[in-house]
Structure formats: structure tokens, C-alpha cells
Amino acid sequence: MASFVDRAVIRLKAGDGGNGCVSFHREKYVLNGGPDGGDGGKGGDIILYADHNLHTLMDFRYKTKYQADNGAAGTSLNRSGKSAEDLVIKVPAGTVIRDKETGAVVADMFEPGSTRVLLHGGRGGHGNAKFATPTRQAPNFAKPGIKTVWHEFILELRTIADVGLVGFPNAGKSSLLARITAAQPKIGNYPFTTLTPNLGIAQHKGQSFAVADIPGLIENASEGAGLGFAFLRHVERTRLLLHVVDASGQEGRDPVDDFNTVNEELRRYGQLDQRPQIVIANKMDLPDSHVLLDELRKAAGDRPFFAVSAATGEGLEPLLDKVVELLATLPPSEPLQEEEFFEEERLRGWEAVQDEEGVFVVTGGSMDSLIDAVNFNDYESMNWFHKTLRASGVIERLRQLGAQEGDTVRLGEDGIEFDFVD
């Protein structure tokens, strides 16, 4: 259990964009060289890679914060800053990524070898050369790169398998997996021998399929009892369930009650009892295994029913024939429906209000970025600043709030104050 982790919470941040450069051409015998400040480089993206060699989220238990590098600032001579390398994070195939704040599925790394850009790095800011115009030949300002923010995500590993073995603890699921595949799960004659999902590949009459042994379910597993809640998500990927029941009634258990209990938990978790299911009466080599066999067969209803012994191999051939037959008719597993994830950037958004003292306050990421770009000691930069406020709708919004000539306006996180000019 200690080496298997199928859920983790991590914090990610894409790289900031590099700042644009304020520079003017300097060369011997050249007077009043023009602006030559280069643009900043792009920040690194956060990219997920579905690695089929990984089978646990254990690494994310010890490292929970990942940050891509920032883009480099622009320099003189119109040289752009270097864009940062992307940060590639490897996750096991089948990992589902949720936005922690909303719970929405933003990525399903269903296909081994697939990649996904989860967070985009910030764009680099323009250098002052980009702001030169016939009437503004020496702009003394540049734009900062876009700043990104931290996001929290939940990683959930969901085993990708064609067939899932479900049933009560000690029903013989691991023995069956070992018998029909080359997997070597831990096997013991006591409940909860299996503490993690085990995966094996079965071969039968030229067909191969993946089989997952899901840790035993108990009553109220869908509500967190036992180990069921932690591992029921691994059943969701399977196309076919093999419901293994201990037909011998060892330890005073009733096979029919066990069968009904497990199906109820599958239903309560998400209607998984409607998944195509083969009922397997196991341990037919033990005494009294035939006593309740007819009742169990009746409880199975119209589901295919097989009496087998995983220990001796009795009855496995026709069972595997049926598995191959059903899999040929079932559609392949599909990734989860994803929702669009909107990244937050420091550049995005602003809000204007009037505080209790009558001061008009404009806050938001775009205002902070605008302030960073302005040289308040430069006349042309101040003209650009006012034009940007007007173009972005800030002046109009302040007018709607009742701002008059000479009223105080406080802008951005740093609280830069100026008089309102209509």
C-alpha cells in the first residue's frame, strides 16, 4: 500500500513572460539613436506526458510543486529574450486531472504516449522599439511580460483494463488473475490480501486482453468503508466485469448475500452494476461449494454464469471463451468528457469601485501590468498611459461611477494615485 498512490494534489505554475527592454541605439558618431529595446521571451509551458512505464502517483506525494522557467527579458539592439524551456511532467497513462477549485475534469491522459499542454507560459512583453511611431520617436517605456499564477490540480489514477475482477475480499480474484495471466499478485487465505490494483495480460485463442484485479469490496465501500472507496474508480475504465464469488461459503458467509452486496456498492458508486458482467462461482474444489450454487445462479439472473476453481483450473476454458466473445461486441473504453480550463493571468481583468472615502479605486491584474509598463517621469509614456486607460474602458467606467474632474483615482495594487481627467 505504501508504494502505490492513486490520488495526489499538486500545485503548478507556468513560466512568466520576460519583460520588454527600454533601450536606445548607442554608437560612435551616431547621435540620438532610435529605440532598440527587444521583446521579452515566452515563459515555459506545463506539459503532461502519459507514460506507460509509470503505474503509481507515488512521486507526487514527495514533490507537490512544479514551476516552469520564466522567459528572459529583452535586450538592446532589438534582441528578444530567450523563451524558456517547457516543463514536461510524466504521469501514468489513465491519469485524470481535475481543477481542485471546481472539480472539473480538465485533462484525461487516457492514451499512452499522449501529451497535453495544461498551462501556457506567459507571453513576453514588447520592447520600446515596438512603440515607436512617427509622432513618438523615442518611447521611454516597454511592456512587462505576462505573469502567470499558481493553480492546484487533483490527479486521479484510473487503471486502464478491458476486464475488471470484482468481489468480496478472499473470493479468489488474485488466484484467478494469476491463473489466466502471467501476473504474480500476492495471494493469501485471509481478507484484504490484495491492497493495490494488479494488472495482467491474458491470452486466449489468439486474443489478448488486459485484466485488473481490484481490491476486495465490502458493504458501504462506496461511502469509504474498507478499501473499496479508494479503488472503485479503477473499475470505471473496464469494459467487462468478472464478479468473483466464493461459492464455498467459507467463514460462514452467504455467497448470494456477498453477490448482492457487491452489486449494490457498484450501483451506488455510479451505476457500475449496469456494466456487462459475468458471474463466477469460485472455489468449486472445496467442500459444500455446490450447496448454494443453484441459488447463486438464480441471483445472477440473465448474466453469464460459470462455476470454476481458480486453484485447479476447472471451468476456466469456457469462461475465457465467453470473455473473448463478449469483448468482441463491446465498444472500446472512452476518455472522460473534459471541460475547458481557463487559465488566469496577471494581465487579465480589472474592476473599478468607489471606496468609503470617495476615492475611485481601480484594481486587477491588467492595471498592475499597465503600471509596470509606464515611466511616470516621461511625457510620452504618460500620454500612452492615459490613452490605454481610455481604450480599455477605465475612463468610461469611472465616469459612470460619478468621477468628476480633479477626483482622486487610485490605481493598481501599489495604489498609484492621480487626478481624474475626463
LUMLO-148162 format. One record per residue (C-alpha): x negated, y, z; residue in one letter. Coordinates in steps of 0.05 Angstrom, whole numbers, plus 5000, padded with zeros to 4 digits. Layout:
x:X y:Y z:Z resn:A;
...
***
This chain:
x:5000 y:5000 z:5000 resn:M;
x:4943 y:5047 z:5017 resn:A;
x:4914 y:5042 z:4946 resn:S;
x:4980 y:5052 z:4910 resn:F;
x:5012 y:5120 z:4907 resn:V;
x:5071 y:5133 z:4861 resn:D;
x:5090 y:5204 z:4883 resn:R;
x:5049 y:5266 z:4893 resn:A;
x:5056 y:5342 z:4897 resn:V;
x:5004 y:5385 z:4863 resn:I;
x:4992 y:5459 z:4850 resn:R;
x:4968 y:5482 z:4781 resn:L;
x:4946 y:5548 z:4752 resn:K;
x:4926 y:5562 z:4680 resn:A;
x:4868 y:5610 z:4669 resn:G;
x:4876 y:5685 z:4667 resn:D;
x:4862 y:5722 z:4603 resn:G;
x:4798 y:5762 z:4600 resn:G;
x:4802 y:5838 z:4605 resn:N;
x:4792 y:5882 z:4544 resn:G;
x:4730 y:5926 z:4544 resn:C;
x:4724 y:6001 z:4543 resn:V;
x:4661 y:6018 z:4503 resn:S;
x:4636 y:6068 z:4452 resn:F;
x:4584 y:6056 z:4400 resn:H;
x:4515 y:6078 z:4422 resn:R;
x:4458 y:6081 z:4372 resn:E;
x:4398 y:6125 z:4360 resn:K;
x:4414 y:6182 z:4312 resn:Y;
x:4488 y:6166 z:4315 resn:V;
x:4528 y:6219 z:4352 resn:L;
x:4597 y:6207 z:4380 resn:N;
x:4601 y:6134 z:4362 resn:G;
x:4672 y:6107 z:4358 resn:G;
x:4705 y:6058 z:4406 resn:P;
x:4677 y:5987 z:4400 resn:D;
x:4706 y:5951 z:4461 resn:G;
x:4723 y:5879 z:4445 resn:G;
x:4783 y:5837 z:4467 resn:D;
x:4783 y:5790 z:4526 resn:G;
x:4783 y:5715 z:4515 resn:G;
x:4843 y:5669 z:4527 resn:K;
x:4849 y:5632 z:4593 resn:G;
x:4846 y:5556 z:4594 resn:G;
x:4910 y:5515 z:4587 resn:D;
x:4931 y:5459 z:4635 resn:I;
x:4939 y:5396 z:4592 resn:I;
x:4965 y:5328 z:4616 resn:L;
x:4940 y:5263 z:4585 resn:Y;
x:4976 y:5197 z:4594 resn:A;
x:4920 y:5147 z:4608 resn:D;
x:4940 y:5074 z:4602 resn:H;
x:4880 y:5054 z:4646 resn:N;
x:4910 y:5090 z:4707 resn:L;
x:4963 y:5056 z:4749 resn:H;
x:4969 y:5099 z:4811 resn:T;
x:4972 y:5172 z:4831 resn:L;
x:4921 y:5160 z:4886 resn:M;
x:4873 y:5214 z:4860 resn:D;
x:4925 y:5267 z:4872 resn:F;
x:4930 y:5250 z:4945 resn:R;
x:4859 y:5276 z:4956 resn:Y;
x:4858 y:5333 z:4906 resn:K;
x:4922 y:5373 z:4901 resn:T;
x:4899 y:5439 z:4870 resn:K;
x:4877 y:5447 z:4797 resn:Y;
x:4858 y:5513 z:4764 resn:Q;
x:4834 y:5524 z:4693 resn:A;
x:4778 y:5574 z:4679 resn:D;
x:4792 y:5646 z:4662 resn:N;
x:4776 y:5677 z:4595 resn:G;
x:4714 y:5722 z:4592 resn:A;
x:4720 y:5797 z:4586 resn:A;
x:4707 y:5831 z:4520 resn:G;
x:4641 y:5868 z:4510 resn:T;
x:4614 y:5924 z:4467 resn:S;
x:4602 y:5921 z:4392 resn:L;
x:4673 y:5893 z:4384 resn:N;
x:4652 y:5826 z:4413 resn:R;
x:4710 y:5786 z:4440 resn:S;
x:4703 y:5749 z:4506 resn:G;
x:4696 y:5674 z:4503 resn:K;
x:4761 y:5634 z:4512 resn:S;
x:4760 y:5586 z:4570 resn:A;
x:4759 y:5510 z:4562 resn:E;
x:4825 y:5475 z:4573 resn:D;
x:4833 y:5434 z:4636 resn:L;
x:4855 y:5362 z:4620 resn:V;
x:4887 y:5324 z:4677 resn:I;
x:4895 y:5249 z:4668 resn:K;
x:4958 y:5216 z:4695 resn:V;
x:4984 y:5144 z:4689 resn:P;
x:5029 y:5130 z:4629 resn:A;
x:5101 y:5134 z:4654 resn:G;
x:5089 y:5194 z:4700 resn:T;
x:5147 y:5242 z:4705 resn:V;
x:5131 y:5315 z:4722 resn:I;
x:5183 y:5357 z:4758 resn:R;
x:5184 y:5430 z:4775 resn:D;
x:5184 y:5429 z:4851 resn:K;
x:5226 y:5492 z:4857 resn:E;
x:5284 y:5468 z:4813 resn:T;
x:5273 y:5392 z:4810 resn:G;
x:5279 y:5396 z:4734 resn:A;
x:5240 y:5345 z:4692 resn:V;
x:5191 y:5387 z:4652 resn:V;
x:5149 y:5330 z:4623 resn:A;
x:5154 y:5255 z:4616 resn:D;
x:5087 y:5224 z:4599 resn:M;
x:5122 y:5163 z:4572 resn:F;
x:5076 y:5146 z:4513 resn:E;
x:5005 y:5122 z:4530 resn:P;
x:4954 y:5168 z:4498 resn:G;
x:5002 y:5226 z:4492 resn:S;
x:4983 y:5297 z:4513 resn:T;
x:5025 y:5356 z:4537 resn:R;
x:5007 y:5428 z:4548 resn:V;
x:5041 y:5441 z:4615 resn:L;
x:5016 y:5511 z:4629 resn:L;
x:4988 y:5560 z:4578 resn:H;
x:4928 y:5604 z:4594 resn:G;
x:4938 y:5680 z:4594 resn:G;
x:4923 y:5719 z:4531 resn:R;
x:4863 y:5764 z:4531 resn:G;
x:4873 y:5839 z:4535 resn:G;
x:4857 y:5886 z:4477 resn:H;
x:4793 y:5927 z:4479 resn:G;
x:4796 y:6002 z:4468 resn:N;
x:4777 y:5993 z:4395 resn:A;
x:4848 y:5967 z:4383 resn:K;
x:4879 y:6031 z:4410 resn:F;
x:4842 y:6078 z:4362 resn:A;
x:4887 y:6118 z:4316 resn:T;
x:4876 y:6179 z:4271 resn:P;
x:4901 y:6223 z:4327 resn:T;
x:4869 y:6183 z:4384 resn:R;
x:4798 y:6171 z:4362 resn:Q;
x:4766 y:6159 z:4430 resn:A;
x:4814 y:6118 z:4473 resn:P;
x:4784 y:6112 z:4542 resn:N;
x:4827 y:6053 z:4564 resn:F;
x:4837 y:5979 z:4549 resn:A;
x:4888 y:5926 z:4568 resn:K;
x:4874 y:5874 z:4621 resn:P;
x:4885 y:5801 z:4606 resn:G;
x:4950 y:5768 z:4625 resn:I;
x:4947 y:5739 z:4695 resn:K;
x:4978 y:5671 z:4708 resn:T;
x:5008 y:5646 z:4773 resn:V;
x:5007 y:5582 z:4813 resn:W;
x:5062 y:5530 z:4801 resn:H;
x:5079 y:5469 z:4843 resn:E;
x:5099 y:5404 z:4810 resn:F;
x:5122 y:5336 z:4834 resn:I;
x:5091 y:5275 z:4800 resn:L;
x:5131 y:5211 z:4800 resn:E;
x:5103 y:5146 z:4771 resn:L;
x:5155 y:5101 z:4738 resn:R;
x:5130 y:5034 z:4715 resn:T;
x:5139 y:5021 z:4640 resn:I;
x:5161 y:4949 z:4631 resn:A;
x:5211 y:4911 z:4588 resn:D;
x:5234 y:4866 z:4645 resn:V;
x:5242 y:4882 z:4719 resn:G;
x:5244 y:4829 z:4774 resn:L;
x:5291 y:4850 z:4830 resn:V;
x:5317 y:4814 z:4891 resn:G;
x:5313 y:4807 z:4966 resn:F;
x:5244 y:4800 z:4999 resn:P;
x:5216 y:4730 z:4996 resn:N;
x:5263 y:4710 z:4939 resn:A;
x:5204 y:4686 z:4897 resn:G;
x:5194 y:4744 z:4849 resn:K;
x:5119 y:4744 z:4855 resn:S;
x:5116 y:4669 z:4845 resn:S;
x:5158 y:4676 z:4782 resn:L;
x:5114 y:4733 z:4756 resn:L;
x:5051 y:4690 z:4768 resn:A;
x:5083 y:4631 z:4733 resn:R;
x:5105 y:4667 z:4669 resn:I;
x:5047 y:4716 z:4662 resn:T;
x:4973 y:4720 z:4677 resn:A;
x:4985 y:4768 z:4734 resn:A;
x:4959 y:4747 z:4803 resn:Q;
x:5003 y:4782 z:4854 resn:P;
x:4996 y:4768 z:4928 resn:K;
x:5043 y:4710 z:4946 resn:I;
x:5063 y:4691 z:5017 resn:G;
x:5121 y:4657 z:5052 resn:N;
x:5143 y:4718 z:5090 resn:Y;
x:5184 y:4781 z:5074 resn:P;
x:5150 y:4842 z:5041 resn:F;
x:5090 y:4803 z:5016 resn:T;
x:5094 y:4849 z:4955 resn:T;
x:5083 y:4922 z:4975 resn:L;
x:5070 y:4952 z:4907 resn:T;
x:5098 y:4940 z:4837 resn:P;
x:5059 y:4887 z:4799 resn:N;
x:5056 y:4884 z:4724 resn:L;
x:5042 y:4826 z:4677 resn:G;
x:5049 y:4808 z:4604 resn:I;
x:5090 y:4746 z:4587 resn:A;
x:5080 y:4707 z:4522 resn:Q;
x:5135 y:4661 z:4496 resn:H;
x:5144 y:4632 z:4426 resn:K;
x:5103 y:4687 z:4394 resn:G;
x:5136 y:4743 z:4431 resn:Q;
x:5105 y:4785 z:4486 resn:S;
x:5139 y:4830 z:4537 resn:F;
x:5118 y:4867 z:4600 resn:A;
x:5146 y:4844 z:4667 resn:V;
x:5146 y:4885 z:4731 resn:A;
x:5154 y:4854 z:4800 resn:D;
x:5190 y:4907 z:4842 resn:I;
x:5181 y:4902 z:4918 resn:P;
x:5240 y:4870 z:4953 resn:G;
x:5304 y:4909 z:4964 resn:L;
x:5345 y:4906 z:5027 resn:I;
x:5412 y:4935 z:5048 resn:E;
x:5413 y:5011 z:5045 resn:N;
x:5349 y:5012 z:5003 resn:A;
x:5380 y:5068 z:4961 resn:S;
x:5382 y:5111 z:5023 resn:E;
x:5310 y:5097 z:5043 resn:G;
x:5314 y:5033 z:5083 resn:A;
x:5255 y:4985 z:5076 resn:G;
x:5212 y:4995 z:5015 resn:L;
x:5269 y:4999 z:4964 resn:G;
x:5277 y:5075 z:4960 resn:F;
x:5203 y:5084 z:4945 resn:A;
x:5205 y:5035 z:4887 resn:F;
x:5275 y:5035 z:4858 resn:L;
x:5251 y:5088 z:4808 resn:R;
x:5207 y:5034 z:4776 resn:H;
x:5270 y:4996 z:4755 resn:V;
x:5295 y:5055 z:4714 resn:E;
x:5246 y:5043 z:4656 resn:R;
x:5264 y:4969 z:4648 resn:T;
x:5309 y:4944 z:4592 resn:R;
x:5329 y:4879 z:4626 resn:L;
x:5333 y:4858 z:4699 resn:L;
x:5318 y:4788 z:4725 resn:L;
x:5356 y:4784 z:4790 resn:H;
x:5320 y:4731 z:4831 resn:V;
x:5359 y:4698 z:4888 resn:V;
x:5334 y:4649 z:4939 resn:D;
x:5385 y:4593 z:4928 resn:A;
x:5357 y:4551 z:4985 resn:S;
x:5387 y:4597 z:5038 resn:G;
x:5323 y:4596 z:5079 resn:Q;
x:5321 y:4634 z:5144 resn:E;
x:5397 y:4628 z:5149 resn:G;
x:5410 y:4675 z:5091 resn:R;
x:5470 y:4671 z:5045 resn:D;
x:5449 y:4673 z:4971 resn:P;
x:5516 y:4703 z:4950 resn:V;
x:5511 y:4759 z:5002 resn:D;
x:5439 y:4773 z:4980 resn:D;
x:5461 y:4777 z:4907 resn:F;
x:5518 y:4825 z:4922 resn:N;
x:5476 y:4869 z:4968 resn:T;
x:5421 y:4880 z:4917 resn:V;
x:5471 y:4896 z:4863 resn:N;
x:5505 y:4946 z:4909 resn:E;
x:5439 y:4981 z:4921 resn:E;
x:5425 y:4983 z:4846 resn:L;
x:5494 y:5014 z:4836 resn:R;
x:5485 y:5066 z:4890 resn:R;
x:5417 y:5088 z:4865 resn:Y;
x:5443 y:5105 z:4795 resn:G;
x:5489 y:5052 z:4765 resn:Q;
x:5429 y:5007 z:4753 resn:L;
x:5475 y:4947 z:4765 resn:D;
x:5502 y:4960 z:4695 resn:Q;
x:5433 y:4946 z:4665 resn:R;
x:5432 y:4879 z:4627 resn:P;
x:5417 y:4826 z:4680 resn:Q;
x:5400 y:4753 z:4683 resn:I;
x:5415 y:4718 z:4749 resn:V;
x:5362 y:4669 z:4772 resn:I;
x:5375 y:4618 z:4827 resn:A;
x:5304 y:4604 z:4850 resn:N;
x:5272 y:4552 z:4895 resn:K;
x:5313 y:4494 z:4868 resn:M;
x:5257 y:4447 z:4891 resn:D;
x:5276 y:4459 z:4964 resn:L;
x:5329 y:4420 z:5003 resn:P;
x:5400 y:4448 z:5005 resn:D;
x:5387 y:4492 z:4944 resn:S;
x:5448 y:4462 z:4909 resn:H;
x:5497 y:4474 z:4967 resn:V;
x:5517 y:4545 z:4947 resn:L;
x:5496 y:4541 z:4874 resn:L;
x:5567 y:4540 z:4846 resn:D;
x:5588 y:4599 z:4889 resn:E;
x:5527 y:4639 z:4866 resn:L;
x:5542 y:4621 z:4794 resn:R;
x:5613 y:4646 z:4804 resn:K;
x:5588 y:4711 z:4835 resn:A;
x:5544 y:4723 z:4774 resn:A;
x:5606 y:4729 z:4732 resn:G;
x:5592 y:4733 z:4657 resn:D;
x:5518 y:4747 z:4668 resn:R;
x:5470 y:4693 z:4642 resn:P;
x:5454 y:4645 z:4699 resn:F;
x:5393 y:4599 z:4707 resn:F;
x:5373 y:4552 z:4763 resn:A;
x:5296 y:4548 z:4767 resn:V;
x:5237 y:4534 z:4811 resn:S;
x:5180 y:4583 z:4803 resn:A;
x:5137 y:4536 z:4844 resn:A;
x:5144 y:4476 z:4798 resn:T;
x:5163 y:4510 z:4732 resn:G;
x:5231 y:4475 z:4729 resn:E;
x:5281 y:4511 z:4684 resn:G;
x:5234 y:4566 z:4661 resn:L;
x:5233 y:4547 z:4587 resn:E;
x:5308 y:4561 z:4574 resn:P;
x:5303 y:4623 z:4618 resn:L;
x:5247 y:4652 z:4576 resn:L;
x:5286 y:4634 z:4513 resn:D;
x:5344 y:4676 z:4538 resn:K;
x:5298 y:4734 z:4558 resn:V;
x:5267 y:4737 z:4488 resn:V;
x:5336 y:4732 z:4456 resn:E;
x:5365 y:4790 z:4497 resn:L;
x:5304 y:4835 z:4489 resn:L;
x:5311 y:4829 z:4414 resn:A;
x:5381 y:4860 z:4419 resn:T;
x:5366 y:4915 z:4469 resn:L;
x:5343 y:4986 z:4449 resn:P;
x:5274 y:5008 z:4469 resn:P;
x:5265 y:5049 z:4532 resn:S;
x:5271 y:5124 z:4523 resn:E;
x:5235 y:5181 z:4559 resn:P;
x:5276 y:5224 z:4606 resn:L;
x:5311 y:5285 z:4580 resn:Q;
x:5265 y:5344 z:4591 resn:E;
x:5285 y:5415 z:4608 resn:E;
x:5248 y:5476 z:4583 resn:E;
x:5199 y:5504 z:4633 resn:F;
x:5190 y:5579 z:4634 resn:F;
x:5121 y:5599 z:4657 resn:E;
x:5115 y:5661 z:4700 resn:E;
x:5061 y:5711 z:4682 resn:E;
x:5039 y:5772 z:4719 resn:R;
x:5053 y:5814 z:4657 resn:L;
x:5126 y:5796 z:4654 resn:R;
x:5183 y:5836 z:4683 resn:G;
x:5196 y:5899 z:4723 resn:W;
x:5250 y:5927 z:4769 resn:E;
x:5268 y:5998 z:4788 resn:A;
x:5304 y:6018 z:4852 resn:V;
x:5312 y:6079 z:4897 resn:Q;
x:5290 y:6069 z:4969 resn:D;
x:5319 y:6099 z:5032 resn:E;
x:5273 y:6160 z:5028 resn:E;
x:5297 y:6177 z:4958 resn:G;
x:5233 y:6154 z:4924 resn:V;
x:5243 y:6116 z:4859 resn:F;
x:5203 y:6051 z:4862 resn:V;
x:5185 y:6010 z:4800 resn:V;
x:5154 y:5942 z:4814 resn:T;
x:5138 y:5879 z:4775 resn:G;
x:5082 y:5844 z:4740 resn:G;
x:5085 y:5886 z:4677 resn:S;
x:5078 y:5950 z:4719 resn:M;
x:5017 y:5922 z:4755 resn:D;
x:4986 y:5904 z:4688 resn:S;
x:5001 y:5973 z:4659 resn:L;
x:4967 y:6008 z:4718 resn:I;
x:4905 y:5965 z:4709 resn:D;
x:4901 y:5988 z:4636 resn:A;
x:4906 y:6063 z:4649 resn:V;
x:4849 y:6111 z:4661 resn:N;
x:4884 y:6165 z:4702 resn:F;
x:4827 y:6214 z:4691 resn:N;
x:4834 y:6212 z:4616 resn:D;
x:4885 y:6255 z:4580 resn:Y;
x:4896 y:6207 z:4521 resn:E;
x:4903 y:6148 z:4568 resn:S;
x:4956 y:6185 z:4608 resn:M;
x:4993 y:6201 z:4543 resn:N;
x:4993 y:6127 z:4525 resn:W;
x:5016 y:6111 z:4596 resn:F;
x:5078 y:6156 z:4590 resn:H;
x:5094 y:6131 z:4520 resn:K;
x:5091 y:6059 z:4546 resn:T;
x:5137 y:6075 z:4604 resn:L;
x:5187 y:6106 z:4556 resn:R;
x:5182 y:6049 z:4505 resn:A;
x:5192 y:5996 z:4558 resn:S;
x:5256 y:6028 z:4583 resn:G;
x:5229 y:6050 z:4651 resn:V;
x:5244 y:6124 z:4640 resn:I;
x:5314 y:6110 z:4617 resn:E;
x:5327 y:6065 z:4677 resn:R;
x:5301 y:6119 z:4725 resn:L;
x:5347 y:6169 z:4691 resn:R;
x:5406 y:6121 z:4702 resn:Q;
x:5388 y:6116 z:4776 resn:L;
x:5392 y:6192 z:4782 resn:G;
x:5319 y:6213 z:4776 resn:A;
x:5310 y:6288 z:4764 resn:Q;
x:5250 y:6329 z:4742 resn:E;
x:5199 y:6330 z:4798 resn:G;
x:5227 y:6270 z:4837 resn:D;
x:5174 y:6222 z:4864 resn:T;
x:5164 y:6156 z:4828 resn:V;
x:5122 y:6101 z:4860 resn:R;
x:5095 y:6050 z:4810 resn:L;
x:5068 y:5980 z:4820 resn:G;
x:5041 y:5940 z:4878 resn:E;
x:4987 y:5993 z:4893 resn:D;
x:5040 y:6047 z:4900 resn:G;
x:5013 y:6097 z:4848 resn:I;
x:5057 y:6160 z:4855 resn:E;
x:5074 y:6213 z:4803 resn:F;
x:5128 y:6264 z:4789 resn:D;
x:5184 y:6244 z:4744 resn:F;
x:5183 y:6280 z:4677 resn:V;
x:5243 y:6269 z:4631 resn:D;
***
